[in-house]
Amino acid sequence: MIATSGSKRWVSAVDTAARKAGLRVGMPAAKAQALFRGLMLVDAQPHVDAAALERITLWALTQYSPIAAVDGTDGIVLDAEGADHLQGGELPMVTKISNQFLACKLTARVAISDTWGAAHACARAIARETVIVPIGKTVSPVEKLPITLLRLPEKILSDLRTLGFQIVGELANTPRAPLALRFDRKSPGASPRCSAASRSTWLVDDAD
């Protein structure tokens, strides 16, 4: 898939075959064409993708949880607290979700964790179709992940990198007060130690 902004054209999504061949999201379209002869390019249609994501979210509301929402341009977040038992538990639930996507010839990564942010990061970074983070064990699977997965505004990410932070664990081990003083506490997700009152499931389209 090729995205366009003005005169710039870049790869916005790739299928499994293209990924194995070495194509990566963000690669300039001209470079992709030069490196791979016979490459099939399809123009991205963000509005069509957004509409499809809305439909999938509505489907998830009827199938898995009374609380579901679109998250970004390629994800869905569900509140799994109290809902997983209707599917036989967390493992049967995430397995069923993954299999239903596969049955529709769609590939998705499904992660469940104590917090929305951790589920988001695990679905993005762990190369498995399903990930279940045990209750109370959120720190371990995310501490070595890049801070870019924290859903923070780009300005805050840039400032954190300037301060030398690269991975989540470095933030988690830093006293909270100095960070609160430096960054606007009103900024969405500005705290590196987000919490949630319920288990969250995050789905991400695996076409990148």
Steps between C-alpha positions, in 0.01 A plus 500: 500500500627844406408814693528846348550845647567772246781375279616242754405134457599228744417144598222507761431125529641175365377143479688197632679429171616861463619509861704184451651653186625796700237772452435715804239754594639850443718402205471749210284358222767574237757302698262207542435490126870522422591216737219261410407446138139417431389642835124555510416841645154590623404850612401521864144609574498624861128581501415147385729350764346720769148392404604133508657545843177655628305198373741259669468696825121474486535127439729470804238680711242234416736205534749564779455808717247777567792745497702523179655790312711577198860569602701690242487408135546126530396384845207420727500496879254293705426492871537129575424523872204272568461416131760228455313247714221502242755362253645242739789715620764730357685240293188366324387858440818629335535175302145530373550863399817413310337206325198706397728752333690221325172353377433834330852493349612775735800482728489664842705505816301475822644592840344515843651670804417693816524832316399641166852626437665165572256311277562758226877461527498120514274468196736730313837361604466129578503290185225260598136493399385491863661629820363471853684691771427344842317717752745715694789422262472797266851641546705201386373467140513873426812623680730434204262641239570840338329804650340567160244232594369701798242694294658828609486821292796534264624813680525311830670204332753735343572665835537163672749386236693823553520412869642160407194279544468226239307215659199475732699350786719809523190710556347254744814518717508880504344692792161632396526850649773640270313374192175652625672835545655497153202376299149631485293272720196583289655347189327170410716211613772726635558280803731206437315297762148477369252282682160353433224354710430213262662258259536636147514319169662671202467390139734622231491435127819310417546640147803707591 
